[in-house]
Amino acid sequence: MTQTIAVYPGTFDPITNGHIDIAKRAARIFDKVIVAVASEVSPSKRPLFSVEERIEMARQIFEDCPNIEVQGFHSLLVHYMQAVKADVIIRGLRAVSDFEYEFQMASLNRCLRPEVETLFLTPSEKYSFISSTMIKEAYRLKGEVSDFIHPLVEAELHRKLRGSE
């Protein structure tokens, strides 16, 4: 019997409790979920954490989840999915504003690889408004973000942004 493998791709810069929530909920649906950390980021964004740091944080966070695996990838998502024999993309939708972009990406992925399905999951309400960008901005301005990120991520943010304080 073949495993049902889903890929949850993202930059995860940094990974938030919203991301963790989506991955763990997907892991209840699929035999295996690969949290795929993208090394390529949008040209408009400069990552705070290297891809290696983002992978390591995610690996530590999910180490107690036997059917969640963390990998980095640097190719077109559908090519990566073919390599890992996955047919489902997991995407989180926080708000209606996310939908248009995600719908376009799902349509493109389906054109490139017709057997690929995209499953949209909404985060738990308490995480429905957070993004990695918002977390970084709030932390830079000394805002309290501990309800929205794993303690490991908070320690890494401190090291990167407030290390000399």
N, C-alpha and C positions, 0 to 999 in steps of 0.2 A: 504494500500500500504506500502510495507516495504522500509525502508531507505537503501540507498547504503552507507555503511560505509567503509572507508579506514583507514588504520593504517600507520602512518609515524614513523617508529621506529629509534632510534639512542641514542647515549650517550649524545649528545648535550653538550659537555664539553669544551667550552661554546657554546651556540646556536649562529649561525652567521646569517648575512643577507642572505646568500645563503640558509640556512635552512628555514628561514622565507619566502623567495621567493618561494621555493618549496611547503611549507605547504599552503600558500595563493593561489597558482595556483591550487593545488589539491582541495582546498575548492571550487573552481569554477566548478569543475567537479563532485564532490561527494556531497551527502546530508550532510554527516558528516565526518570530518577528525579528527582522534585521533592522536595527537603528543604523541607518547609512549616513555617515557624516561626510558632507560634501567638502572637498578641498577647494573646489572652485566656488567663489562667491560673486555676487553681483558686482559689476564694476563700480557701482555707486556706493558700495559698502567696503569699509576696511575692517577686517575682523580684529577683535581685541585678542583673541586666543588663537594660537596656531592650530592647525588641523590635528596635530599630535596631542596637544593639550585638550582639545574638545573630545577626541576619541577616548583619552584616558579618563576624563571626568565621567563620561557616559558609561564606560566599562565599570568603573567603581560603583556608580549609582545602581546599575542593573546587575551587579554580581550575584545577587540573591534571587534572580529571576531566571530559572533554568531554560526557558524557551525564548529569551531575548538575547540576541547576539549583537555586538557593536562592531562595525567595520567602517573604514574610510573608503571613499570612492572618488574617482577623478575623471569619470567618463560620462557620456550621455546616460541618463538614468535608465532608459529602456535597454541599453547595451549592458549596463551593470546587472539589471534584473535578469537578463538572459543568462549571464555568466553564473548567477547564484540560483538559477532555476525558480525564480519567483514570478508570479503572475498578478499580484495585487499590490497596488500602491496605497499606503495609508496617508491621508492628509487630514490635518486638523483645520476646522473652520471656526474661527473665533466670532466672526460677525459677518453680516451681509457684505460688508466691504471686502472681505477675503474671497467671496464667492466668484466674482467675475474672473479674477486672475486664476484661481484654482480650476475653474471650469475650462478656461482656455488651455491651461497646461494638461488637464485630463484629456481634452479633445486632441491635442497635439500628440500626446503619448499614445493614444489609441490609434491615430493615423500611422505612427511610426511602428507600432507593434500591436495589431488588432486584438490579440488575445489578452492584453493587459487591461485589468479593471482597476478603477480608482475608487476607494472607499473613503468617504468623508465622515469623520467623527467630530462631534462637537465636544469641547473640553467641559469638565465639570464647571458649574456656574462660577465658583470662586476663582477660577483661572481664566474665565472667558475673555478677559480684557488685557491680559498680560502678553508681552512680547519680549524677546531678548533685548531689543533696542530700548524699550521702556525701562527694563531692569537696569541696563548699563547707565542710562541717563539718570535715573533716580539714585543709583548708588554713587555716581560721580558727584551728585549734588547733596550727598550725605543723607539720602532718604532711607527709610526703613524698608528693606525688601525681603527680610527673612521668611515671611509667610509665603513667598512666591518662588523661592529657590531652595535647593538642597543645601544643607550646611557646608558640604564640600565645595559647592559652587561659590557660596558666600566667602569662604576662606580664600579661594582662588581670585575672586574679584578684589578682595582686600589686598592680596599680594600684588596684583597687577596695578590697582588704582590708588591704593593708600599705603603701600609698602613702607614708605619712609616716615609715616606719621608716628 
